[in-house]
Amino acid sequence: MAEQGGAIVTVVAFDVEDDRIKRIWAVRNPDKLRTWTARSSAAAQ
């Protein structure tokens, strides 16, 4: 996760197989990240 100004701006996931990264997924769409920002804010309290 990358955070900027208190909001999550990027979430990255890795698919690892045999100790090697096979795929990388990154989400930067603010509409899709709203739930991450809400979770991050709730966890900080």
MIDOSE-1310 file (N, C-alpha, C; in nm, 2 decimals, decimal comma, always signed):
residues 45
maeq	+0,08/-0,12/+0,00/+0,00/+0,00/+0,00/+0,09/+0,12/+0,00; +0,05/+0,22/-0,07/+0,11/+0,35/-0,07/+0,01/+0,46/-0,02; +0,05/+0,54/+0,07/-0,04/+0,64/+0,12/+0,01/+0,78/+0,09; -0,08/+0,87/+0,07/-0,05/+1,01/+0,04/-0,16/+1,10/+0,10
ggai	-0,12/+1,19/+0,19/-0,21/+1,28/+0,25/-0,32/+1,20/+0,33; -0,29/+1,09/+0,39/-0,38/+1,02/+0,47/-0,47/+0,92/+0,40; -0,46/+0,92/+0,27/-0,54/+0,83/+0,18/-0,46/+0,73/+0,11; -0,51/+0,61/+0,10/-0,44/+0,50/+0,02/-0,45/+0,54/-0,12
vtvv	-0,34/+0,55/-0,19/-0,34/+0,59/-0,34/-0,30/+0,47/-0,43; -0,24/+0,37/-0,37/-0,20/+0,25/-0,45/-0,20/+0,13/-0,36; -0,25/+0,02/-0,42/-0,24/-0,12/-0,35/-0,17/-0,21/-0,45; -0,07/-0,28/-0,41/+0,00/-0,37/-0,50/+0,00/-0,51/-0,44
afdv	-0,02/-0,61/-0,53/-0,02/-0,75/-0,49/+0,07/-0,83/-0,58; +0,13/-0,93/-0,52/+0,23/-1,01/-0,59/+0,19/-1,16/-0,60; +0,20/-1,22/-0,71/+0,18/-1,36/-0,72/+0,32/-1,43/-0,72; +0,36/-1,50/-0,62/+0,49/-1,56/-0,60/+0,48/-1,71/-0,62
eddr	+0,57/-1,76/-0,70/+0,57/-1,91/-0,73/+0,72/-1,95/-0,73; +0,76/-2,05/-0,65/+0,89/-2,10/-0,65/+0,99/-1,99/-0,62; +0,96/-1,90/-0,52/+1,05/-1,79/-0,48/+1,07/-1,69/-0,59; +0,98/-1,68/-0,69/+1,00/-1,58/-0,80/+0,86/-1,51/-0,81
ikri	+0,87/-1,38/-0,84/+0,75/-1,31/-0,87/+0,70/-1,34/-1,01; +0,58/-1,39/-1,02/+0,53/-1,43/-1,15/+0,44/-1,31/-1,21; +0,36/-1,25/-1,12/+0,27/-1,14/-1,16/+0,27/-1,03/-1,06; +0,25/-0,91/-1,10/+0,23/-0,80/-1,01/+0,10/-0,73/-1,05
wavr	+0,01/-0,70/-0,95/-0,11/-0,63/-0,98/-0,10/-0,50/-0,90; -0,14/-0,39/-0,96/-0,14/-0,26/-0,89/-0,28/-0,19/-0,92; -0,33/-0,14/-0,82/-0,46/-0,07/-0,83/-0,44/+0,08/-0,79; -0,47/+0,17/-0,88/-0,46/+0,31/-0,85/-0,59/+0,38/-0,87
npdk	-0,70/+0,31/-0,91/-0,83/+0,38/-0,94/-0,89/+0,42/-0,80; -0,91/+0,55/-0,78/-0,96/+0,60/-0,65/-1,09/+0,54/-0,62; -1,18/+0,51/-0,71/-1,31/+0,45/-0,68/-1,29/+0,31/-0,62; -1,19/+0,24/-0,67/-1,17/+0,10/-0,62/-1,09/+0,10/-0,49
lrtw	-1,03/+0,21/-0,46/-0,95/+0,22/-0,33/-1,02/+0,28/-0,22; -1,15/+0,32/-0,23/-1,22/+0,39/-0,12/-1,23/+0,29/+0,00; -1,26/+0,16/-0,03/-1,27/+0,07/+0,09/-1,14/+0,06/+0,16; -1,03/+0,07/+0,09/-0,89/+0,06/+0,15/-0,87/+0,18/+0,24
tars	-0,91/+0,30/+0,19/-0,89/+0,42/+0,27/-0,97/+0,42/+0,39; -1,10/+0,37/+0,38/-1,19/+0,36/+0,50/-1,13/+0,26/+0,60; -1,07/+0,14/+0,55/-1,01/+0,05/+0,65/-0,89/+0,10/+0,71; -0,81/+0,18/+0,64/-0,69/+0,24/+0,69/-0,72/+0,34/+0,80
saaa	-0,82/+0,42/+0,78/-0,87/+0,52/+0,87/-0,92/+0,45/+1,00; -1,00/+0,35/+0,98/-1,06/+0,28/+1,10/-0,95/+0,21/+1,18; -0,85/+0,16/+1,12/-0,74/+0,09/+1,19/-0,65/+0,19/+1,26; -0,64/+0,31/+1,21/-0,56/+0,41/+1,28/-0,62/+0,46/+1,41
q	-0,75/+0,44/+1,42/-0,82/+0,50/+1,54/-0,81/+0,41/+1,66
